[in-house]
Every structure is written in structure tokens, then in C-alpha cells.
Amino acid sequence: MLDTAIHLIFGGLFIGFIIVWVVQLVRVLRQRRIHKYTDPMRAMDITGRVRQLKVRGDEDEAVRLVQDELAMPINKARSWVKSI
């Protein structure tokens, strides 16, 4: 019984680790989409401003910011803002 519990705990931890790793990988890949349009430092700045706008509930303003700052097409800008 103890062996079964240990195996279940370690199996659950391993599966949890894999899930967290995949989620982080998806976040990194979504962040890299903006690097086609600007350098990494500016991308971090714009990402921070977009997050602030989204927290305030101004998602449309965030889309306009990305569109104006990066000359990104509106559908890509909207998709990128939603992914943050």
C-alpha cells in the first residue's frame, strides 16, 4: 500500500511538472511572436504596458497600442494581446 502511494505521488508530481513545463513553453512561444516586430527590450516594455491595460480592462486600448507601436496588423495584434 505504501509503495502504491509513493508511486502515485511521484507519478502525479511528474505529470504536474510536465504540464507546468508545457504551459511555460507555450507562453515563451507566444512572447516570441512579437520579436519579429521589435527588439527584446522594447518588446518587454510593450508587454508590460499591455498587461497594465488589460488589468484595467482596456483590452481595446492595448490592441491599439500594439498596432500603433509595432505596425502589427489588427488581427495579429488582437491575438497577441489576448495571449498575454
C-alpha positions, 0 to 999 in steps of 0.5 A: 500500500505504501509503495502504491502511494509513493508511486502515485505521488511521484507519478502525479508530481511528474505529470504536474511538472510536465504540464507546468513545463508545457504551459511555460513553453507555450507562453515563451512561444507566444512572447516570441511572436512579437520579436519579429516586430521589435527588439527584446527590450522594447518588446518587454516594455510593450508587454508590460504596458499591455498587461497594465491595460488589460488589468484595467480592462482596456483590452481595446486600448492595448490592441491599439497600442500594439498596432500603433507601436509595432505596425502589427496588423489588427488581427495579429495584434488582437491575438497577441494581446489576448495571449498575454 
